[in-house]
């Protein structure tokens, strides 16, 4: 019975989810209580108007309708769409908690900034088609009065995937799926039912590949797929700052701190088949702020986990996965940090300005960076080659042993490259099927997820944010059906396997 209910997916008012369900009433009621407290304090203090006894501007509010754990592009996108889709301006109070306020270790800014439609799953293709439309019209969405327009520096040079004989059939099937997935034109929420054609991707034989890109050695390549439109790379920092600037203008609150605890209540139930189920609801989030050793409790109605690589740890704080093995209560969020290296090198005789982002069958990839014969890239390691995620130190031997040989074999000019710098960042790696986790938890009835995208969260963030906001506000996915990405699939053992992972 429980498994059947999980497979049925979402519905309006599922398990009483919603912004009006928190213990202490509405935002307006809470503001009224604070006002009364201030008046009482003022009545017993000498002097004029009430003023705080100490500076609390760095503290989070004592109440927020929605608390978003994680202030990267996914968390900010959820905040943006919640405010954009709210029925009445100012109706929803949103707090974003981010522990790395400099974003120095954020996956967003340490990524290579790619966007593509060349995925194997229809949902991922649709997410990226939506997101590229958002990015192409970014100033229609994220413009702020009296602030300069955003320049994402989008470079539409495409993605070029290479396949061996073994992978050629899979590539052909993937391209068929990609071409079938229609994007949407116009402003979301207004003309989202008007579809345009699917992804513009062409297949190339080794001979066609050699003619188009003469700098490529086609040895071992049986087939290639090349994105003709809406693929390339952009400036991740610009998108992050644009979202942050916009949501602040919309009234979203920010706190630089770390979530340390969730306070919840339980409700024990039994299904018609006799299965015992414990539903939980979070009432408070404890936030340890930068300038204090103490925590600040924040009463809330809804929590969103968008903490990237650390989402699995945050979920454990909420008790997710702490139950008998093989049960829904014992099913953990399988998202963990995986370290990825990015190297930047100089090569005057390299592919040049027309080079797309190239993904080799070996797992190596590269793209052009700027106009000065610089390139950046890396390598997707096997499970046995996974580096220690305990720090962000760069292993330069990894480039010499694992990356450079594949690059030089595919592009002979790279024999003479010189590495100029390197850095490391984290994937929010979903060990179950390398795909995103989107939507509500089936037992923690006011917790939602936007995480686990395993390297493609940046490019899909605009669409994912809208999807999560839709479920929270309407009880179901509306623009793109992301039911295959629900948390319940981990318990049911139903993988949404994505094969095109870089």
Secondary structure as UniProt FT lines:
FT   HELIX           2..8
FT   TURN            12..13
FT   HELIX           14..16
FT   TURN            19..20
FT   TURN            23..24
FT   HELIX           27..44
FT   TURN            57..58
FT   STRAND          63..69
FT   HELIX           73..85
FT   TURN            89..90
FT   STRAND          94..98
FT   TURN            101..102
FT   TURN            104..105
FT   HELIX           107..110
FT   STRAND          114..115
FT   HELIX           122..136
FT   HELIX           138..142
FT   TURN            145..146
FT   STRAND          159..163
FT   TURN            165..167
FT   HELIX           168..180
FT   TURN            188..190
FT   TURN            192..193
FT   STRAND          201..204
FT   HELIX           206..212
FT   TURN            214..215
FT   TURN            219..220
FT   STRAND          223..227
FT   STRAND          232..233
FT   HELIX           236..249
FT   TURN            250..251
FT   STRAND          253..270
FT   TURN            272..273
FT   STRAND          276..289
FT   TURN            290..291
FT   STRAND          295..305
FT   HELIX           308..310
FT   HELIX           311..317
FT   TURN            318..321
FT   TURN            325..326
FT   TURN            329..330
FT   STRAND          335..346
FT   TURN            348..349
FT   TURN            353..354
FT   STRAND          357..359
FT   TURN            361..362
FT   STRAND          364..369
FT   TURN            370..373
FT   STRAND          374..379
FT   HELIX           383..385
FT   TURN            389..390
FT   HELIX           396..398
FT   HELIX           399..403
FT   HELIX           404..410
FT   HELIX           412..416
FT   STRAND          418..430
FT   TURN            431..433
FT   STRAND          437..440
FT   TURN            445..446
FT   STRAND          447..451
FT   TURN            454..455
FT   HELIX           457..474
FT   HELIX           483..485
FT   HELIX           488..492
//
